[in-house]
Amino acid sequence: MQKILVWDLPVRLGHWLMVGGFGLAWLTGDSESFRLVHVGAGATVLAVAAFRLPWGFIGSRYARFADFVRGPAAVRAYLFGLLRLQPAHQVGHNPAGGWAIVLLLGLALLTGLAGWATYADLGGHWLEELHEGLATAMLIVVIVHLAGVFTGSLVHGENLVRAMVNGRKAGSPDAAIRSARPLAAAALLAWVALAGWWIAS
């Protein structure tokens, strides 16, 4: 086992754009003065989630849904292993974390679309309430995800936050991805900028 490249640049960049976008959107959600900041932050989250969906099928090995979306039995086995402090090491996302990613992406899309519809005055007060409720649900999943990252880092003896910065985790050399996909990361940045400009304009 050695440190190998696991997370490509679009995954890492998208992760931190969503972290920053969601945090900023949450902080500015009740402020009329920072409404455009809130809309821009929400647009960032929505754009990243929209990019991540196709990337989950055409991206590098550990970015693909097929690699980390597992059935209930695999999730149970991992969680029971975690309770015994002996969870199976995963090069990519663990089975429980994989479902947290799916939930976060789904909630990011729904929250962003409800927010855009509210900003465009396409619905009444109910739509604003739906947007706020979805954002709260997303915050709960984020907290659970953070608890999982903290627990996983301790139990596996591996800094999972650092791994999402440099892209490297423990694994055998033949398990590494071959490229960080920098061109796809540039495309993600361009897409986020375009989507943010279109939604906020």
Backbone as CSV, one residue per row, in Angstrom:
resi,resn,N_x,N_y,N_z,CA_x,CA_y,CA_z,C_x,C_y,C_z
1,MET,0.849,-1.198,0.000,0.000,0.000,0.000,0.880,1.240,0.000
2,GLN,0.560,2.160,-0.885,1.265,3.437,-0.931,0.272,4.502,-1.356
3,LYS,0.697,5.758,-1.330,-0.190,6.843,-1.727,-0.297,6.871,-3.257
4,ILE,-1.522,6.751,-3.754,-1.753,6.737,-5.193,-2.802,7.788,-5.552
5,LEU,-2.836,8.186,-6.816,-3.824,9.158,-7.281,-5.178,8.464,-7.425
6,VAL,-6.179,8.957,-6.675,-7.515,8.360,-6.669,-8.573,9.343,-7.178
7,TRP,-8.512,10.582,-6.688,-9.531,11.580,-7.055,-9.010,12.475,-8.165
8,ASP,-9.743,12.538,-9.262,-9.338,13.411,-10.362,-9.655,14.872,-10.024
9,LEU,-9.160,15.770,-10.840,-9.350,17.204,-10.577,-10.815,17.637,-10.613
10,PRO,-11.635,17.168,-11.575,-13.044,17.575,-11.540,-13.753,17.179,-10.247
11,VAL,-13.456,16.000,-9.715,-14.068,15.575,-8.452,-13.631,16.490,-7.318
12,ARG,-12.322,16.746,-7.226,-11.816,17.581,-6.131,-12.295,19.018,-6.261
13,LEU,-12.192,19.564,-7.453,-12.615,20.947,-7.677,-14.114,21.090,-7.438
14,GLY,-14.892,20.145,-7.959,-16.332,20.195,-7.753,-16.700,20.087,-6.284
15,HIS,-15.989,19.235,-5.562,-16.238,19.079,-4.122,-16.069,20.399,-3.388
16,TRP,-14.937,21.073,-3.616,-14.676,22.306,-2.876,-15.526,23.472,-3.360
17,LEU,-15.915,23.467,-4.636,-16.851,24.491,-5.117,-18.214,24.316,-4.452
18,MET,-18.636,23.061,-4.278,-19.905,22.823,-3.594,-19.826,23.187,-2.115
19,VAL,-18.699,22.879,-1.484,-18.516,23.256,-0.071,-18.630,24.766,0.088
20,GLY,-17.865,25.509,-0.720,-17.895,26.965,-0.630,-19.237,27.542,-1.033
21,GLY,-19.814,27.013,-2.116,-21.095,27.523,-2.595,-22.214,27.290,-1.601
22,PHE,-22.274,26.085,-1.042,-23.347,25.795,-0.083,-23.167,26.613,1.189
23,GLY,-21.942,26.689,1.687,-21.693,27.473,2.902,-22.077,28.933,2.725
24,LEU,-21.687,29.521,1.588,-21.997,30.928,1.324,-23.494,31.130,1.126
25,ALA,-24.126,30.199,0.423,-25.573,30.301,0.206,-26.325,30.208,1.523
26,TRP,-25.879,29.320,2.417,-26.547,29.173,3.713,-26.403,30.446,4.543
27,LEU,-25.216,31.039,4.531,-24.967,32.241,5.339,-25.731,33.454,4.826
28,THR,-26.017,33.492,3.530,-26.667,34.673,2.944,-28.140,34.430,2.618
29,GLY,-28.682,33.297,3.065,-30.043,32.934,2.694,-31.119,33.887,3.171
30,ASP,-30.923,34.553,4.302,-31.945,35.442,4.867,-31.626,36.916,4.664
31,SER,-30.642,37.212,3.821,-30.211,38.602,3.634,-30.632,39.128,2.270
32,GLU,-31.431,40.195,2.267,-31.800,40.846,1.008,-30.607,41.582,0.411
33,SER,-29.733,42.100,1.283,-28.567,42.845,0.803,-27.614,41.969,0.002
34,PHE,-27.547,40.697,0.371,-26.635,39.775,-0.294,-27.387,38.770,-1.167
35,ARG,-28.531,39.201,-1.700,-29.357,38.277,-2.479,-28.612,37.758,-3.708
36,LEU,-27.916,38.648,-4.408,-27.189,38.211,-5.607,-26.039,37.271,-5.248
37,VAL,-25.411,37.514,-4.096,-24.361,36.600,-3.632,-24.970,35.230,-3.362
38,HIS,-26.141,35.222,-2.734,-26.837,33.963,-2.438,-27.182,33.226,-3.734
39,VAL,-27.692,33.967,-4.707,-28.069,33.361,-5.985,-26.837,32.813,-6.707
40,GLY,-25.744,33.594,-6.701,-24.519,33.129,-7.344,-23.946,31.891,-6.682
41,ALA,-23.994,31.851,-5.350,-23.497,30.681,-4.619,-24.369,29.467,-4.898
42,GLY,-25.680,29.671,-4.913,-26.592,28.576,-5.212,-26.425,28.078,-6.636
43,ALA,-26.187,29.001,-7.564,-25.961,28.624,-8.957,-24.704,27.775,-9.094
44,THR,-23.703,28.080,-8.294,-22.462,27.293,-8.302,-22.741,25.856,-7.876
45,VAL,-23.491,25.700,-6.787,-23.831,24.359,-6.299,-24.635,23.598,-7.353
46,LEU,-25.617,24.260,-7.945,-26.458,23.629,-8.950,-25.642,23.214,-10.177
47,ALA,-24.758,24.097,-10.625,-23.944,23.810,-11.811,-22.989,22.649,-11.566
48,VAL,-22.370,22.614,-10.389,-21.450,21.519,-10.076,-22.204,20.190,-10.033
49,ALA,-23.374,20.183,-9.399,-24.165,18.956,-9.316,-24.584,18.482,-10.705
50,ALA,-24.959,19.423,-11.574,-25.356,19.063,-12.939,-24.171,18.486,-13.718
51,PHE,-22.979,19.016,-13.483,-21.771,18.492,-14.136,-21.427,17.108,-13.598
52,ARG,-21.637,16.935,-12.294,-21.225,15.687,-11.637,-22.046,14.485,-12.098
53,LEU,-23.274,14.721,-12.542,-24.108,13.604,-12.983,-23.497,12.878,-14.192
54,PRO,-23.231,13.569,-15.306,-22.585,12.839,-16.411,-21.179,12.369,-16.063
55,TRP,-20.480,13.123,-15.221,-19.133,12.716,-14.832,-19.171,11.411,-14.027
56,GLY,-20.293,11.138,-13.423,-20.465,9.884,-12.707,-20.563,8.676,-13.629
57,PHE,-20.671,8.930,-14.932,-20.717,7.840,-15.909,-19.495,7.818,-16.824
58,ILE,-18.915,9.001,-17.075,-17.798,9.065,-18.034,-16.484,9.473,-17.379
59,GLY,-16.513,9.773,-16.086,-15.306,10.229,-15.400,-14.331,9.100,-15.122
60,SER,-13.294,9.410,-14.371,-12.282,8.407,-14.024,-12.885,7.366,-13.080
61,ARG,-12.162,6.305,-12.849,-12.677,5.106,-12.167,-13.440,5.397,-10.875
62,TYR,-12.858,6.141,-9.961,-13.472,6.322,-8.648,-14.515,7.431,-8.635
63,ALA,-14.649,8.152,-9.757,-15.698,9.165,-9.875,-17.006,8.556,-10.333
64,ARG,-16.977,7.338,-10.838,-18.161,6.721,-11.434,-19.090,6.125,-10.378
65,PHE,-20.374,6.332,-10.590,-21.373,5.788,-9.669,-21.241,4.265,-9.552
66,ALA,-20.901,3.632,-10.643,-20.781,2.169,-10.636,-19.712,1.704,-9.656
67,ASP,-18.759,2.570,-9.316,-17.690,2.189,-8.402,-18.107,2.304,-6.938
68,PHE,-19.021,3.247,-6.623,-19.286,3.478,-5.197,-20.750,3.379,-4.768
69,VAL,-21.676,3.217,-5.702,-23.066,3.027,-5.296,-23.302,1.533,-5.114
70,ARG,-23.433,1.117,-3.864,-23.578,-0.306,-3.524,-24.948,-0.576,-2.921
71,GLY,-25.288,-1.837,-2.814,-26.572,-2.232,-2.254,-26.596,-2.165,-0.735
72,PRO,-27.791,-2.388,-0.142,-27.944,-2.317,1.329,-27.012,-3.271,2.074
73,ALA,-26.763,-4.443,1.528,-25.918,-5.421,2.229,-24.497,-4.889,2.397
74,ALA,-23.972,-4.258,1.343,-22.619,-3.701,1.409,-22.553,-2.544,2.396
75,VAL,-23.594,-1.724,2.421,-23.634,-0.597,3.366,-23.671,-1.118,4.800
76,ARG,-24.531,-2.121,5.054,-24.614,-2.711,6.398,-23.289,-3.315,6.833
77,ALA,-22.671,-4.051,5.921,-21.390,-4.694,6.252,-20.340,-3.650,6.604
78,TYR,-20.312,-2.543,5.854,-19.320,-1.506,6.149,-19.605,-0.852,7.497
79,LEU,-20.887,-0.534,7.765,-21.239,0.130,9.020,-20.983,-0.757,10.222
80,PHE,-21.274,-2.057,10.091,-20.982,-2.981,11.196,-19.478,-3.083,11.428
81,GLY,-18.709,-3.079,10.335,-17.256,-3.074,10.459,-16.765,-1.804,11.135
82,LEU,-17.436,-0.688,10.841,-17.075,0.583,11.466,-17.346,0.537,12.972
83,LEU,-18.471,-0.052,13.361,-18.802,-0.168,14.787,-17.786,-1.031,15.528
84,ARG,-17.231,-2.036,14.833,-16.210,-2.886,15.440,-14.813,-2.287,15.324
85,LEU,-14.748,-1.079,14.731,-13.484,-0.377,14.469,-12.577,-1.174,13.536
86,GLN,-13.206,-1.959,12.663,-12.462,-2.733,11.677,-13.141,-2.683,10.307
87,PRO,-13.428,-1.472,9.803,-14.097,-1.401,8.503,-13.122,-1.756,7.375
88,ALA,-13.655,-2.345,6.318,-12.814,-2.679,5.167,-12.325,-1.395,4.515
89,HIS,-11.048,-1.343,4.187,-10.489,-0.157,3.542,-10.995,-0.054,2.115
90,GLN,-11.366,1.166,1.742,-11.847,1.417,0.378,-10.899,2.407,-0.290
91,VAL,-10.517,2.108,-1.505,-9.662,3.060,-2.217,-10.475,4.290,-2.581
92,GLY,-11.701,4.086,-3.097,-12.586,5.203,-3.411,-13.533,5.487,-2.256
93,HIS,-14.780,5.857,-2.567,-15.782,6.078,-1.522,-16.179,4.753,-0.892
94,ASN,-16.416,4.771,0.414,-16.954,3.577,1.055,-18.456,3.478,0.732
95,PRO,-19.088,2.313,0.944,-20.497,2.140,0.570,-21.453,3.136,1.223
96,ALA,-21.214,3.467,2.500,-22.079,4.439,3.171,-21.845,5.835,2.622
97,GLY,-20.572,6.187,2.450,-20.242,7.497,1.896,-20.766,7.671,0.483
98,GLY,-20.816,6.577,-0.273,-21.326,6.647,-1.631,-22.771,7.111,-1.680
99,TRP,-23.576,6.595,-0.747,-24.975,7.020,-0.717,-25.122,8.450,-0.223
100,ALA,-24.220,8.895,0.639,-24.232,10.298,1.065,-23.967,11.202,-0.140
101,ILE,-23.058,10.786,-1.028,-22.766,11.567,-2.234,-24.002,11.652,-3.122
102,VAL,-24.692,10.507,-3.299,-25.896,10.491,-4.125,-26.965,11.416,-3.541
103,LEU,-27.160,11.356,-2.218,-28.139,12.231,-1.563,-27.769,13.701,-1.724
104,LEU,-26.493,14.014,-1.539,-26.057,15.407,-1.658,-26.259,15.934,-3.066
105,LEU,-25.956,15.119,-4.066,-26.139,15.559,-5.450,-27.617,15.764,-5.758
106,GLY,-28.454,14.811,-5.318,-29.885,14.956,-5.558,-30.467,16.183,-4.883
107,LEU,-30.088,16.397,-3.628,-30.580,17.569,-2.895,-30.030,18.866,-3.474
108,ALA,-28.787,18.850,-3.947,-28.208,20.050,-4.563,-28.993,20.437,-5.814
109,LEU,-29.359,19.458,-6.623,-30.136,19.734,-7.830,-31.526,20.257,-7.478
110,LEU,-32.214,19.591,-6.562,-33.571,19.998,-6.200,-33.586,21.362,-5.505
111,THR,-32.643,21.561,-4.583,-32.576,22.847,-3.866,-32.253,23.980,-4.829
112,GLY,-31.289,23.729,-5.726,-30.908,24.758,-6.688,-32.027,25.104,-7.651
113,LEU,-32.730,24.098,-8.145,-33.835,24.351,-9.076,-34.979,25.089,-8.385
114,ALA,-35.284,24.700,-7.140,-36.337,25.402,-6.392,-35.922,26.843,-6.113
115,GLY,-34.640,27.043,-5.814,-34.151,28.399,-5.577,-34.199,29.250,-6.835
116,TRP,-33.806,28.657,-7.968,-33.863,29.388,-9.240,-35.303,29.766,-9.576
117,ALA,-36.240,28.839,-9.381,-37.640,29.118,-9.674,-38.179,30.224,-8.762
118,THR,-37.733,30.219,-7.501,-38.140,31.275,-6.571,-37.580,32.618,-7.010
119,TYR,-36.305,32.635,-7.391,-35.650,33.874,-7.832,-36.309,34.427,-9.092
120,ALA,-36.785,33.515,-9.968,-37.420,33.932,-11.222,-38.918,34.190,-11.052
121,ASP,-39.404,34.144,-9.811,-40.821,34.387,-9.507,-41.745,33.445,-10.277
122,LEU,-41.378,32.174,-10.306,-42.199,31.192,-11.015,-43.207,30.497,-10.100
123,GLY,-43.144,30.793,-8.825,-44.063,30.171,-7.866,-44.312,31.099,-6.710
124,GLY,-45.186,30.681,-5.836,-45.537,31.505,-4.685,-44.682,31.198,-3.469
125,HIS,-45.257,31.488,-2.305,-44.530,31.304,-1.040,-44.185,29.839,-0.793
126,TRP,-45.032,28.922,-1.303,-44.788,27.495,-1.093,-43.456,27.063,-1.688
127,LEU,-43.087,27.690,-2.827,-41.836,27.327,-3.478,-40.641,27.782,-2.651
128,GLU,-40.760,28.949,-2.052,-39.699,29.442,-1.160,-39.554,28.532,0.056
129,GLU,-40.696,28.088,0.594,-40.661,27.162,1.733,-40.026,25.830,1.335
130,LEU,-40.344,25.352,0.124,-39.747,24.112,-0.369,-38.236,24.255,-0.494
131,HIS,-37.805,25.393,-1.033,-36.370,25.665,-1.190,-35.664,25.625,0.165
132,GLU,-36.259,26.274,1.163,-35.656,26.313,2.495,-35.649,24.917,3.143
133,GLY,-36.729,24.166,2.950,-36.785,22.823,3.510,-35.747,21.900,2.892
134,LEU,-35.569,21.986,1.580,-34.561,21.176,0.902,-33.152,21.568,1.342
135,ALA,-32.926,22.880,1.520,-31.615,23.341,1.985,-31.319,22.815,3.386
136,THR,-32.332,22.781,4.244,-32.150,22.244,5.589,-31.835,20.748,5.541
137,ALA,-32.543,20.023,4.677,-32.267,18.593,4.511,-30.839,18.378,4.025
138,MET,-30.401,19.238,3.122,-29.036,19.121,2.600,-28.020,19.385,3.709
139,LEU,-28.300,20.364,4.568,-27.401,20.657,5.683,-27.278,19.447,6.610
140,ILE,-28.390,18.758,6.864,-28.364,17.569,7.727,-27.479,16.487,7.111
141,VAL,-27.618,16.269,5.789,-26.792,15.260,5.116,-25.324,15.683,5.140
142,VAL,-25.057,16.972,4.985,-23.681,17.478,5.060,-23.078,17.166,6.431
143,ILE,-23.843,17.397,7.505,-23.346,17.136,8.865,-23.051,15.653,9.051
144,VAL,-23.961,14.792,8.563,-23.738,13.342,8.647,-22.497,12.952,7.847
145,HIS,-22.356,13.560,6.673,-21.189,13.287,5.821,-19.891,13.692,6.523
146,LEU,-19.899,14.852,7.156,-18.710,15.315,7.882,-18.373,14.377,9.036
147,ALA,-19.403,13.906,9.729,-19.176,12.946,10.820,-18.563,11.666,10.274
148,GLY,-19.028,11.237,9.108,-18.476,10.044,8.486,-17.037,10.224,8.062
149,VAL,-16.731,11.404,7.516,-15.348,11.699,7.104,-14.425,11.706,8.316
150,PHE,-14.877,12.330,9.402,-14.074,12.397,10.624,-13.842,10.992,11.188
151,THR,-14.923,10.205,11.264,-14.819,8.843,11.797,-13.933,7.977,10.910
152,GLY,-14.148,8.066,9.591,-13.349,7.283,8.657,-11.879,7.627,8.716
153,SER,-11.582,8.912,8.883,-10.182,9.346,8.971,-9.511,8.747,10.205
154,LEU,-10.243,8.726,11.329,-9.683,8.173,12.561,-9.494,6.661,12.475
155,VAL,-10.541,5.968,12.024,-10.506,4.507,12.022,-9.514,3.966,10.996
156,HIS,-9.449,4.610,9.838,-8.537,4.126,8.796,-7.126,4.701,8.938
157,GLY,-6.985,5.703,9.826,-5.675,6.333,9.973,-5.252,7.058,8.702
158,GLU,-6.223,7.674,8.042,-5.972,8.325,6.754,-6.721,9.642,6.712
159,ASN,-6.027,10.726,6.385,-6.648,12.045,6.352,-7.470,12.185,5.073
160,LEU,-8.799,11.998,5.190,-9.662,12.016,4.014,-9.872,13.427,3.471
161,VAL,-9.742,14.430,4.325,-9.842,15.816,3.841,-8.635,16.144,2.967
162,ARG,-7.443,15.773,3.434,-6.237,15.997,2.636,-6.316,15.259,1.298
163,ALA,-6.896,14.062,1.330,-7.033,13.282,0.099,-7.892,14.009,-0.926
164,MET,-8.891,14.780,-0.447,-9.734,15.524,-1.368,-9.059,16.804,-1.835
165,VAL,-7.893,17.117,-1.280,-7.095,18.258,-1.748,-6.046,17.798,-2.754
166,ASN,-5.268,16.775,-2.365,-4.186,16.332,-3.266,-4.567,15.134,-4.138
167,GLY,-5.738,14.551,-3.865,-6.225,13.455,-4.691,-5.647,12.096,-4.368
168,ARG,-4.825,11.990,-3.319,-4.102,10.741,-3.053,-4.620,10.017,-1.808
169,LYS,-4.761,8.687,-1.954,-5.146,7.828,-0.840,-4.258,6.590,-0.867
170,ALA,-4.378,5.791,0.187,-3.600,4.559,0.251,-4.196,3.514,-0.686
171,GLY,-3.318,2.833,-1.416,-3.772,1.784,-2.324,-2.597,1.161,-3.040
172,SER,-2.865,0.105,-3.761,-1.801,-0.534,-4.537,-1.572,0.256,-5.823
173,PRO,-0.353,0.272,-6.353,-0.042,1.067,-7.542,-0.963,0.787,-8.731
174,ASP,-1.391,-0.456,-8.907,-2.233,-0.785,-10.050,-3.673,-0.279,-9.893
175,ALA,-4.004,0.247,-8.699,-5.348,0.782,-8.467,-5.429,2.283,-8.762
176,ALA,-4.316,2.920,-9.062,-4.297,4.365,-9.291,-4.961,4.726,-10.619
177,ILE,-5.568,5.919,-10.672,-6.067,6.423,-11.950,-4.883,6.987,-12.726
178,ARG,-5.004,7.003,-14.040,-3.861,7.378,-14.875,-3.695,8.872,-15.061
179,SER,-4.778,9.635,-14.920,-4.705,11.075,-15.172,-5.634,11.813,-14.225
180,ALA,-5.255,13.038,-13.885,-6.101,13.887,-13.048,-7.186,14.585,-13.865
181,ARG,-7.172,14.442,-15.179,-8.159,15.011,-16.104,-8.254,16.534,-15.995
182,PRO,-7.134,17.240,-16.226,-7.147,18.705,-16.093,-8.054,19.413,-17.099
183,LEU,-8.194,18.890,-18.300,-9.063,19.534,-19.290,-10.524,19.494,-18.840
184,ALA,-10.926,18.380,-18.238,-12.291,18.280,-17.716,-12.500,19.264,-16.567
185,ALA,-11.458,19.487,-15.760,-11.553,20.463,-14.662,-11.733,21.872,-15.217
186,ALA,-11.020,22.186,-16.311,-11.171,23.497,-16.954,-12.588,23.648,-17.508
187,ALA,-13.124,22.558,-18.071,-14.495,22.588,-18.587,-15.491,22.816,-17.456
188,LEU,-15.240,22.210,-16.289,-16.110,22.415,-15.135,-16.118,23.876,-14.713
189,LEU,-14.944,24.499,-14.637,-14.866,25.906,-14.256,-15.619,26.798,-15.243
190,ALA,-15.451,26.528,-16.533,-16.141,27.307,-17.556,-17.653,27.137,-17.442
191,TRP,-18.092,25.903,-17.199,-19.513,25.616,-17.065,-20.105,26.312,-15.846
192,VAL,-19.397,26.283,-14.723,-19.880,26.938,-13.503,-19.987,28.453,-13.712
193,ALA,-18.995,29.045,-14.363,-19.017,30.478,-14.628,-20.192,30.835,-15.543
194,LEU,-20.401,30.046,-16.592,-21.497,30.305,-17.540,-22.848,30.151,-16.857
195,ALA,-23.017,29.080,-16.090,-24.286,28.837,-15.407,-24.575,29.929,-14.382
196,GLY,-23.535,30.327,-13.632,-23.726,31.386,-12.646,-24.132,32.699,-13.287
197,TRP,-23.496,33.026,-14.403,-23.846,34.269,-15.102,-25.269,34.213,-15.623
198,TRP,-25.675,33.067,-16.205,-27.007,32.951,-16.793,-28.100,32.999,-15.725
199,ILE,-27.893,32.282,-14.619,-28.923,32.235,-13.578,-29.068,33.574,-12.861
200,ALA,-27.929,34.219,-12.606,-27.965,35.478,-11.839,-28.357,36.675,-12.691
201,SER,-28.289,36.560,-14.022,-28.584,37.711,-14.890,-30.076,37.883,-15.116
